[in-house]
């Protein structure tokens, strides 16, 4: 039960961090910056929504919540991975609007790593059964 609560809290924080960074008004008003960027932002927003769903599902079923959370991580990383890879380490925090992007990337990284380690332990447990 403790693991499910930790997973739910982590997914709620990840949902808020990702949604906080994605500018919903940009998507709503369809700024003309090209379809590819807009699609990636929509995928990240879908990932944020899936994190919210995953937090609720993980309270009732840890396995299903874990699958939804890993899917949410995949959707969210489509937007955040290029920025995380290309950002210089020394100037990482101050480069992106006062630190909102690095916080979102770090929380997304924590959610992904925690989910992958939980999935690995779950698969190991299933294999031993």
Buried (B, 14 or more C-beta within 10 A) or exposed (E): EEEBEEBBEBBBBBBBBBBBBBEEEEBEEEEEEEEEEBEBBBBBBBBBBBBBBBBEBBBEEBEEBBBBBBBBBEBBBBBBEEBBEEBEEEEBBEBBEEEEBBBBBBBBBBBBEBBBEBBEEEEEEEEEE
